[in-house]
Amino acid sequence: MPIFEYACQDCGQQFETLVRSGTVAECPSCHSTELEKLLSVFATQGSTSDAAPLPAVGPCGTCGHPAGPGSCAVH
C-alpha cells in the first residue's frame, strides 16, 4: 500500500496518507477530496551517519574536477 503526498486545494494543507485500493484520499483538516498529488521524495535503506555529504553536481565544469571541464567520469 503506497503512501502518497497531497496538497488540499480547499484549505492548502499538505499531508501524507496511506492509500488503499478502492479508497479515496481526504484532507485530514477539512475532509475535502479536492486534492493535488505532490511529487514525493523517496528514502533509501542504509545508514548515512558516517558518510560524507555528496558534492553538488551541476553542468560540466562545475563539479570542481582538478583537470577542468569535461575531465570527470560523469561528463
Contacts in CASP RR format, 6 or more apart in sequence:
PFRMAT RR
TARGET T0000
AUTHOR 0000-0000-0000
METHOD contacts of the structure
MODEL  1
MPIFEYACQDCGQQFETLVRSGTVAECPSCHSTELEKLLSVFATQGSTSD
AAPLPAVGPCGTCGHPAGPGSCAVH
1 18 0 8 1.000
1 19 0 8 1.000
1 20 0 8 1.000
1 21 0 8 1.000
2 18 0 8 1.000
2 19 0 8 1.000
3 16 0 8 1.000
3 17 0 8 1.000
3 18 0 8 1.000
3 19 0 8 1.000
3 40 0 8 1.000
4 16 0 8 1.000
4 17 0 8 1.000
4 19 0 8 1.000
4 25 0 8 1.000
4 37 0 8 1.000
4 38 0 8 1.000
4 40 0 8 1.000
5 14 0 8 1.000
5 15 0 8 1.000
5 16 0 8 1.000
5 37 0 8 1.000
5 38 0 8 1.000
5 39 0 8 1.000
5 40 0 8 1.000
6 14 0 8 1.000
6 15 0 8 1.000
6 16 0 8 1.000
6 17 0 8 1.000
6 25 0 8 1.000
6 27 0 8 1.000
6 35 0 8 1.000
6 36 0 8 1.000
6 37 0 8 1.000
6 38 0 8 1.000
7 13 0 8 1.000
7 14 0 8 1.000
7 35 0 8 1.000
7 36 0 8 1.000
7 38 0 8 1.000
8 14 0 8 1.000
8 15 0 8 1.000
8 27 0 8 1.000
8 29 0 8 1.000
8 30 0 8 1.000
8 32 0 8 1.000
8 34 0 8 1.000
8 35 0 8 1.000
9 32 0 8 1.000
9 34 0 8 1.000
9 35 0 8 1.000
9 36 0 8 1.000
10 27 0 8 1.000
10 30 0 8 1.000
10 32 0 8 1.000
10 34 0 8 1.000
11 27 0 8 1.000
11 29 0 8 1.000
11 30 0 8 1.000
11 32 0 8 1.000
13 27 0 8 1.000
13 28 0 8 1.000
13 29 0 8 1.000
13 30 0 8 1.000
14 38 0 8 1.000
15 27 0 8 1.000
15 28 0 8 1.000
15 29 0 8 1.000
16 40 0 8 1.000
17 25 0 8 1.000
17 28 0 8 1.000
19 25 0 8 1.000
24 33 0 8 1.000
25 33 0 8 1.000
25 35 0 8 1.000
26 32 0 8 1.000
26 33 0 8 1.000
26 35 0 8 1.000
27 33 0 8 1.000
27 35 0 8 1.000
55 63 0 8 1.000
55 64 0 8 1.000
56 62 0 8 1.000
57 63 0 8 1.000
57 74 0 8 1.000
60 69 0 8 1.000
60 70 0 8 1.000
60 75 0 8 1.000
61 68 0 8 1.000
61 69 0 8 1.000
61 70 0 8 1.000
61 75 0 8 1.000
63 72 0 8 1.000
63 74 0 8 1.000
63 75 0 8 1.000
64 72 0 8 1.000
65 71 0 8 1.000
65 72 0 8 1.000
69 75 0 8 1.000
END
